Amino acid sequence: MSYTDDLKRDAVRLVTEQKCSIAAAAKAVGVSDPTMRQWVAQIAAPIPVCGPEATIDELRYENRRLKAALKRAELECEILKKATAFFARESP
């Protein structure tokens, strides 16, 4: 199915501006999670990286963002460990 650029931009705004999860935005628009992830990757503006001239507020924002990314990565790692253990038990 083909979607208009306007629909894609509106869907990405749900994630970037309204802070909806990818899954919630995908469900609201009627597309799959991988499709929504692809749209976000293609359309969303890149996250600015703090440089040596960053303000305290920018550094605080970056710190919060990095902590959230770390927490998400740790959770994903834990899920993968549990899945690996589960499938290791299931295999002959």
Secondary structure, DSSP 8 states (H G I E B T S, - for coil): ----HHHHHHHHHHHHTS---HHHHHHHHT--HHHHHHHHHHHS-------TT--HHHHHHHHHHHHHHHHHHHHHHHHHHHHHHHHHHH--
